[in-house]
Amino acid sequence: MTKHRSFNISGLYAVTPDIANTDLLIKKVEAALQGGACMLQYRNKQANHKLQTEQACAILPLCRQYQVPLIINDSVKLCLTLDADGVHLGADDGNLAEVKARLGKDKILGASCYNRFDLAVLAQQAGVDYVAFGACFASSTKPNAPVASLDLFTRIKSELKIPTVAIGGITLKNAVLAIQAGASAIAVINAIFNVDDVKSTCFQFSELFYKS
């Protein structure tokens, strides 16, 4: 098994869009990896299990090639079947401690904590490897998502010992605000995958971590 890079949750965290065309998805994913994405989450809420399996199988070799961890959204089963690098779960997607035990110490477990510090505390106690807060800004992917204050990242950094991921409406213009607040990584969907030059845009996002 090819392991991820020592749980280095930092930088641009690319999250795939809902694209049915696997060839197009692969093209965009490779461009994101070439642009410096440090993690990649496969997420396609509109795909059935067959398509999800097909697309995740196609993405995994690319992530191995670029030595970037592949995280599977929601599905522990798919992660273990493919021997992907980890899973990201929402609050209602399973018991975090049980999932972590099932995955083992060599795989990454991330948890959505929305705008709640208390969920982050519980997630750390359950052994997760990072927590995500959002929506940090207005999000077209989840327009009704609760608003997460950027102060959460500052608080987590001082009170807990776990990496944080900012998600929701992140653009090149506002990403630096989340980074300066203390976010370890920024998860981006539309602002990198719905552009003409995915590679260049990812590079610009990655550069923000060196300028902040």
C-alpha positions in Angstrom: 0.0 0.0 0.0 1.2 3.5 -0.9 0.8 5.6 2.2 -0.1 9.3 2.4 2.5 11.8 3.3 2.5 11.6 7.1 -0.9 13.2 7.6 0.4 16.5 6.2 -2.9 18.4 6.1 -1.8 21.7 4.7 -2.4 23.8 1.6 -4.9 23.4 -1.2 -7.4 20.6 -0.7 -9.2 20.0 -4.0 -12.7 18.5 -3.9 -14.1 17.1 -7.1 -17.2 18.6 -8.7 -20.3 16.6 -9.8 -19.1 15.5 -13.3 -20.6 12.4 -14.9 -18.0 12.4 -17.7 -15.1 10.4 -16.2 -12.6 11.4 -18.9 -13.3 15.1 -18.3 -13.1 14.6 -14.5 -9.7 12.9 -14.8 -8.4 15.7 -17.0 -9.4 18.3 -14.4 -8.1 16.3 -11.5 -4.7 15.9 -13.1 -4.5 19.6 -13.8 -5.3 20.3 -10.1 -2.6 17.9 -9.0 -0.1 19.5 -11.4 -1.1 22.8 -9.9 0.0 21.8 -6.4 -3.1 20.4 -4.7 -1.9 18.7 -1.5 -5.0 16.6 -1.0 -7.8 15.5 -3.2 -11.3 14.5 -2.1 -13.5 12.5 -4.5 -17.0 13.7 -4.1 -19.9 13.2 -6.5 -23.3 13.4 -4.9 -25.1 12.9 -8.2 -23.4 9.6 -9.2 -24.6 6.1 -8.4 -22.3 3.6 -6.8 -21.1 2.2 -10.1 -20.0 5.6 -11.4 -18.5 6.6 -8.1 -16.4 3.4 -8.1 -15.4 3.9 -11.7 -14.3 7.5 -11.1 -12.5 6.9 -7.9 -10.7 3.9 -9.5 -9.6 6.2 -12.3 -8.4 9.0 -9.9 -6.5 6.8 -7.5 -3.5 6.1 -9.9 -3.1 9.8 -10.5 -3.0 10.6 -6.8 -0.4 7.9 -6.4 1.6 9.4 -9.2 1.6 12.8 -7.7 1.9 11.5 -4.1 -1.2 13.2 -3.0 -3.7 11.5 -0.6 -7.1 10.5 -2.1 -9.9 11.0 0.4 -13.3 9.5 -0.4 -16.4 11.5 0.6 -18.8 9.6 2.9 -18.1 6.0 1.8 -15.8 4.0 4.2 -16.6 0.9 2.1 -15.4 2.5 -1.2 -12.2 3.7 0.6 -11.4 0.3 1.9 -12.3 -1.4 -1.4 -9.9 0.8 -3.4 -7.3 1.1 -0.6 -7.7 4.9 -0.9 -6.0 7.1 1.7 -8.9 8.1 3.8 -12.5 9.2 4.2 -14.3 12.4 4.9 -17.6 12.2 6.9 -20.4 14.5 7.8 -22.0 14.7 11.2 -24.6 12.0 10.3 -22.4 9.7 8.3 -21.2 7.4 11.1 -19.6 7.1 14.5 -16.2 8.7 14.1 -14.3 6.5 16.7 -15.7 3.3 15.2 -14.8 4.5 11.6 -11.3 5.4 12.7 -10.8 2.0 14.2 -12.1 0.4 11.1 -9.8 2.5 8.8 -6.7 2.0 11.0 -4.0 4.4 11.8 -2.5 4.5 8.3 -5.6 6.2 6.8 -6.9 9.7 7.1 -10.3 10.5 8.7 -11.7 13.9 8.3 -14.9 15.2 9.8 -17.3 18.1 8.9 -17.9 20.3 12.0 -19.9 23.0 10.2 -19.8 26.0 12.6 -19.6 24.1 15.9 -16.5 24.1 18.1 -18.0 21.3 20.3 -18.1 18.9 17.3 -14.4 19.6 16.7 -13.7 18.7 20.4 -15.6 15.4 20.0 -13.9 14.7 16.7 -10.4 15.1 18.1 -11.4 12.8 21.0 -12.6 10.2 18.4 -9.2 10.3 16.7 -9.9 12.1 13.5 -7.0 13.6 11.5 -8.6 16.9 10.6 -11.8 18.8 11.0 -13.5 21.0 8.4 -15.6 24.2 9.1 -17.9 25.8 6.6 -19.5 27.5 4.9 -16.9 30.1 5.5 -18.3 32.3 2.7 -21.4 32.2 0.5 -21.4 28.8 -1.2 -23.1 27.9 -4.5 -22.5 24.2 -3.7 -24.4 24.4 -0.4 -26.3 27.7 -0.4 -28.2 26.9 2.8 -25.1 25.8 4.8 -24.6 27.4 8.2 -22.1 30.2 8.3 -18.8 29.3 10.0 -17.0 32.2 11.7 -13.3 32.5 10.8 -12.7 32.9 14.5 -13.2 29.2 14.8 -9.8 28.5 13.1 -8.0 30.8 15.5 -9.7 29.2 18.5 -9.0 25.6 17.3 -5.3 26.5 16.8 -5.0 27.7 20.3 -7.2 25.2 22.1 -6.9 21.9 20.2 -4.2 19.9 18.5 -5.8 19.1 15.1 -5.5 20.5 11.6 -8.4 22.5 10.3 -9.8 22.8 6.8 -11.9 25.8 5.6 -14.6 25.1 3.0 -17.5 26.9 1.4 -17.4 29.7 -1.1 -13.6 30.0 -1.1 -12.1 32.1 -3.9 -8.7 33.5 -4.7 -9.9 36.8 -3.2 -11.1 35.6 0.2 -9.0 32.4 0.8 -6.2 34.5 2.4 -8.7 35.5 5.2 -9.2 31.8 6.2 -5.5 31.2 6.0 -4.6 34.2 8.2 -7.3 33.1 10.7 -5.4 29.8 11.1 -6.9 27.3 8.7 -4.4 24.6 7.9 -5.9 23.9 4.5 -8.6 25.3 2.2 -11.0 23.0 0.4 -12.1 24.3 -2.9 -14.5 23.0 -5.6 -16.0 25.5 -8.0 -13.2 28.1 -7.9 -10.7 25.6 -9.2 -12.7 23.2 -11.3 -15.1 25.6 -13.0 -12.3 27.7 -14.6 -10.5 27.5 -17.9 -7.1 26.9 -16.5 -7.3 24.6 -13.6 -3.6 24.1 -13.1 -2.7 27.8 -13.0 -5.6 28.5 -10.6 -4.5 25.8 -8.3 -1.0 27.1 -8.3 -2.3 30.6 -7.4 -4.2 29.1 -4.4 -1.2 27.1 -3.3 1.0 30.2 -3.4 -1.3 31.9 -0.9 0.1 29.7 1.8 3.6 31.0 1.2 2.5 34.6 1.1 0.4 34.7 4.3 
